[in-house]
Amino acid sequence: MTRGVVYVASGPRHVKLTAESARSVERYNPTLPTTIYTTAESPGDAFDRVVRLDDPLERAGDSILTAGRVPYGRNLYLDADTLVRDDISDVFELLETTDLALAQNNARTRLHTDVYEDAAVEIPETFTEYNSGVVAYNDCADVIALFDEWARQYERIGGEFNQPALRVALYRSDVDFVTLPPEYNFMTNQVGYACGRVKILHRSSSPVELATFADAVNRSPEPRVTTWDD
């Protein structure tokens, strides 16, 4: 079954970041192809396949995965502000036994409580938010149905980010999914915990330079805690 990495980006800054991420994929996973969905006329040569989008990407919801963004049998979506620092073939091996894999949001639901209250969403607190910046998924009916519901919930719930809508869609979905450990979506803008090598870093709102942060956090494979200072 085919496998590859998927990006969605528009605007010079995001396209540039995405190209840097794609090059990090190529460095550590040279046989893994990359596809970018973009409004950019010429996103550069970092990608194996470029799919032009006619409509501008203007909000967080525009990066919601859809049935039209499943170029491989087994896919790994990465946000523009990610950096790969190791072999990630085991993520695709995981998709042999499950259809979806993603990491929890470090902040859980606390950053979006107003979104849930305004939309009258009732989900047990024990079913947490998941981060949408690193998502592994198969090309199958249950995943496509989840993506469709994610988009519907985003239109209903709104909000600055698309994670609340993803949480609702996952809670109502029949998709078979598992939780990735933080080493596969290591957020640099929050207090973090790592045990073993961090393979995928995710900058989000932090000002750190990802390559420098990666070198620091991977100096030791022992259990460790990272912090971020404004």
C-alpha positions, 0 to 999 in steps of 0.5 A: 500500500502506498504511503506518504506525507501530506501538507496543506499551506498557503501564503509565502511564510507557511509555504516556506515553513512547509518546505523546511518540514518536507526537507526534514522528512527527506533527510531522515526518510528518503524514500517517503514521498511528500504531497502539498495542497497549496494556493501557491503558484510555485511552492518550490522543489521540496515536494514530490507532488503539488496539488493546486488549490483555487480557494484561499486558505484563510483560517485554521479550519481550512487545514481540516482534512477532507476526502480530497486530501488522501493521496496515499493508502497510508497518510501522515499529515504534518502542519507547516511548523513541524520538523522531523528528526528521525525515521518515522516509518513506524507511524505507517506500520501502526496504520496496519492495525488501526485507521487513525493515529494522533496525539492528545493536546497538552492543554486538554480542553481548557483553552476552548471551554468557551467554544464548547459552552457557546455551542452547548457541547456535552462530552465527558471531560475524560474524552480529551482534545487531540492535536490536528497538527500530526495526523496519520490516517488510512484511505478508508470509509470510516476516516472519510466519514470522520473528516466530513463530520469534522468539517460539519462540526467546524461550521457549527461550532466555529472557533479560532482553531479546529481541535474542538470540532475534531474532538466532537467528530471523534467522539461521535465517530466509529473510526478505529483510532489510537493515541500517538505518544508525545515524541511524535508530536512534541509541542515546543510552546508548552511544558513537555515530557519526553521519554526516548527520542523525540521524532516529530517536533511542532513549534505552534506559537513558540519562538524557538528555532526547531532544529536547535530545540531538537538538538537540545531535547534529544541530547539524552533519551532519559525521561525529561521535562521541557519548559518554555519561557515567554 
